Amino acid sequence: MDSTQPDIFTGTFTQQEPIPEDAIAAAVAVMRHGRLHRYNVGPGEVAEAALLEEEFAAATGARYCLAVASGGYALGCALRAVGVQPGAPVLTNAFTLAPVPGAIAAVGAVPVFVEVTEDLVIDLDHLAAQAAATGAKVLMLSHMRGHICDMDRLMAICRAAGVTVIEDCAHTMGAAWRGVPSGRHGLVGCYSTQTYKHMNSGEGGLLVSDDAQVMARAIMLSGSYMLYARHRAAPPPEAFETLRWTTPNVSGRMDNLRAAILRPQLRRLPAQCAAWNDRYRVVEAGLAGTPGLTLIARPEAERFVGSSFQFRLAGWGAAAVQDVVARAAVRGVELKWFGAAEPVAFTSRYDSWRYAPAQTLPQTDRVLAGLIDMRLPLTFSLDDCAQIARILRDEVGRRFQTGV
Ligand SMILES: *Cc1c(COP(=O)(O)O)cnc(C)c1O
């Protein structure tokens, strides 16, 4: 690098890859025949939505799968399908994003927040304590920013407390814990195919489960009318016998156009996940040993997908953190800070969801006060990632050189 030129990054942190050509061709085929509604099929035709469900079930090893309108819809649908009633307490991560407590509130239930650890996962001791204190029987577990907690211990705690686990895998599609795909530990796994997630259909969601009753209810809820037999990754028609009379239609289907562009992306998902991790590891290596900066440990048992990067500026004051964020921005590196008092763009925190009862979570407050978050879109090259790390190292390290 020419040392007289300032090192400025010019990439765009919100720019995804284009939709692959075979997915575009599949979308055009659906538009040419015009049957976009998933239950609108020609003689002998299997809808793209039904094929996507079959393929996603196979990819995750789930017995059943349902494609829906969004990740948030999948979460709400799962809560209804497991029988969460209005007024019921539902455990969830204090460190997550707005659609998670939003889905709980949307069914009239009450979010009960659980502390986050310094490794950015749910605090399992606090989880056990909150379950005991509130009597909550459902946990909506958010694998926030792709960090997976000790799932063996989490499931043991939840089994002992009689807590049903729904997994929010918006950031862990393609990830696994001890070889078990994320979304397959709990009773239901929920995924998002919104533009910023691991597959891109603009909006979209998926649910997986091995439980016939829960999935039959989810399918009825999603707006199947009496056409559930057109699903393939679904329980047999007998499972719907009673449910079809008692389950409301809370319309939120996926259409064939989105399903058509997701199927080719699903085939590429393992390669995409590997590409994300290559980028993640370059940033991680570039930041290792930076004074004042704490990297997040990634356990051996966790097969993560590094589609975003987090680090902590532990113990820094708010002004010093804001200064780093501002100076990185000048050099083209867009950081998000989870410690800000006001919700900004996609970033908000548990105390900004004021429809939920107020809770005090000192450990979460302390972790979020120094938590920095950054997207790593696949449009960045490995060189881009090295440059980003160099800039951050420089700007974070500056505080120690100058003693600000
Ligand atoms: C994106 C997201 C969701 C919801 O997905 P949408 O498809 O946008 O509704 C849920 N949880 C987390 C953590 C997310 O980031």
The ligand as a MOL file (V3000), in Angstrom:
LIG
                    3D

  0  0  0     0  0            999 V3000
M  V30 BEGIN CTAB
M  V30 COUNTS 15 15 0 0 0
M  V30 BEGIN ATOM
M  V30 1 C -34.1890 -11.2590 10.5430 0
M  V30 2 C -34.4520 -11.8430 11.8640 0
M  V30 3 C -35.6660 -12.4430 12.1850 0
M  V30 4 C -36.9290 -12.3210 11.3650 0
M  V30 5 O -36.8170 -12.5110 10.0520 0
M  V30 6 P -37.7030 -11.7040 8.9620 0
M  V30 7 O -37.6630 -12.6820 7.8420 0
M  V30 8 O -37.0260 -10.4200 8.7080 0
M  V30 9 O -39.0830 -11.5660 9.5260 0
M  V30 10 C -35.7840 -13.0840 13.3990 0
M  V30 11 N -34.7500 -13.1270 14.2530 0
M  V30 12 C -33.5740 -12.5380 14.0020 0
M  V30 13 C -32.4990 -12.6310 15.0100 0
M  V30 14 C -33.3950 -11.8660 12.8010 0
M  V30 15 O -32.2290 -11.2490 12.5550 0
M  V30 END ATOM
M  V30 BEGIN BOND
M  V30 1 1 1 2
M  V30 2 1 2 3
M  V30 3 2 2 14
M  V30 4 1 3 4
M  V30 5 2 3 10
M  V30 6 1 4 5
M  V30 7 1 5 6
M  V30 8 2 6 7
M  V30 9 1 6 8
M  V30 10 1 6 9
M  V30 11 1 10 11
M  V30 12 2 11 12
M  V30 13 1 12 13
M  V30 14 1 12 14
M  V30 15 1 14 15
M  V30 END BOND
M  V30 END CTAB
M  END
